[in-house]
Amino acid sequence: MTASSPWLPDTLWAGAFFDGHWQVAAQRQPVIEPATGQTLGQIGLADPAQVARSAATAAQAQLAWASAPYEQRAEVMRKAARLAEENIDTLVEWLVRESGSTRLKAGFEAKVTIKALHEAAALPSRSTGEILPSEPGRLNLARRRPLGVVGVISPFNFPLYLAMRAVAPAIALGNAVVLKPDPRTAVCGGAVIARLFEQAGLPAGVLHMLPGDGAAGAALTSDPHVAMIQFTGSTAAGRKVGEAAGKHLKKVSLELGGKNSLIILDDADLDLAVANAAWGVYLHQGQICMATGRVLVHRKIHDAFLQKLVAKANSLKVGDPAREDVAIGPLINAGQRDHAARLVEQAVQAGASLEAGGTHRDLFFAPTVLGNVSADNPAFNEEIFAPVAVVVPFDDDDDAVRLANDSEYGLSMAIVSSNVGRALKLGERLRTGLLHINDQTVNDDVINPFGGVGASGNGTSIGGPANGEEFTQWQWLTVKGEAPAYPI
């Protein structure tokens, strides 16, 4: 049994990639449901030669697309959004089956993806530049122009949205896109997107969807037809992508990992603090770059908070999200499970107390709580990407700032307090790309610039007002009535 539907039949995408048309691939990979190990179908894999062909085709198609009336580009976005709304059940079903999402998470991801399409539809009609001061007789302009071909390398955890948040604005602004989704989620993070734009009337060749391995990604970063790489994934992989793309002088946008701190001050409401911590830690099994990797709790309330968080963790139902209503689904694969189990074991050996969980069955990892974690503990420093709460006591606001900033990462941080002024003052001292007062660390609203600092990114942002800057480049244009007679 697959999640096939009349709108996205498996006869369309099975064993295929998309280069403006569905093409049967010589290489294939099974589509695996992590909850059961069942094979849902096969997806085609693109090799470096196909990446080169697609990039060249995209470069040609982009010229006409960039010259298309802005209303045509906007209408493609609007129609893709309508199609996504009409077929949202299919989107949700594939997110549940292929990525192991709970239905709550899958429903949210589908809706925020639709919102991203609606927001992208507004980009073509926005101002594309400004008039600069000039001498009499000369028109002096600065305008934003499409980059050309944008390569998008997207991850497995929020596969639909984290691909669409780059694909949609890049295309709306006149670029062509070569999308390489993670092969583990190539249907919900790739085939779905190709189908939406195919049916929305996007001209053939403007979008290519090529699942592939590291060799395909390397080909994308080095191809001379590709002007920019937008990568979302681990910091280790991002370093390699940034180095390879930079070598070829490509624009690079890197959205990488995080070890995000949620700071619970001693004046916080305990029940609200626990609710926020549980959401930030356990949503999508902790497989989110913004996941709450550290829960920093004032020592005065540490024990009471820990007790309540343990009760919350023990109450969360674990199981197959396609077949029952659960809070925790499977991890994406055995490698991720084993990584989490190893870190939990190392954390306990280093002095942390295992307050809940720490066990697993197949790919289902029990909601885990590690208490009294110190700054020299492996669980304090390493990104776990699993449903593991790392609870760290602190003594005062200065101590909280020191612990939160004690990381190479700098993606998202949050503070829970009944004193907003105190929280804001503390927040000014945190080194992070995203900061939330009286909320948890997992937040994205499409209309906001999203990006991290340090090992969480290269200082770029994607989303909201950042999209116009990220997926275009400046061109200086001057116009005179006639050419001047220069003196030499």
Secondary structure as UniProt FT lines:
FT   HELIX           10..13
FT   STRAND          16..18
FT   STRAND          22..24
FT   STRAND          27..32
FT   TURN            34..36
FT   STRAND          39..45
FT   HELIX           48..67
FT   HELIX           70..86
FT   HELIX           88..99
FT   HELIX           103..121
FT   TURN            124..125
FT   STRAND          129..131
FT   TURN            136..137
FT   STRAND          138..146
FT   STRAND          149..153
FT   HELIX           159..172
FT   TURN            173..174
FT   STRAND          176..180
FT   HELIX           183..185
FT   HELIX           187..191
FT   HELIX           192..199
FT   TURN            200..201
FT   TURN            204..205
FT   STRAND          207..209
FT   HELIX           214..222
FT   TURN            224..225
FT   STRAND          228..232
FT   HELIX           235..247
FT   TURN            248..249
FT   STRAND          251..255
FT   STRAND          260..264
FT   TURN            266..267
FT   HELIX           270..282
FT   HELIX           283..286
FT   TURN            289..290
FT   STRAND          292..298
FT   TURN            299..301
FT   HELIX           302..315
FT   TURN            321..323
FT   HELIX           334..349
FT   TURN            350..351
FT   STRAND          353..356
FT   STRAND          360..361
FT   TURN            362..363
FT   STRAND          364..365
FT   STRAND          368..371
FT   TURN            375..376
FT   HELIX           378..381
FT   STRAND          388..394
FT   HELIX           397..405
FT   STRAND          409..410
FT   STRAND          412..416
FT   HELIX           420..427
FT   TURN            428..429
FT   STRAND          434..437
FT   STRAND          453..454
FT   TURN            455..456
FT   TURN            464..465
FT   HELIX           466..470
FT   STRAND          472..480
//
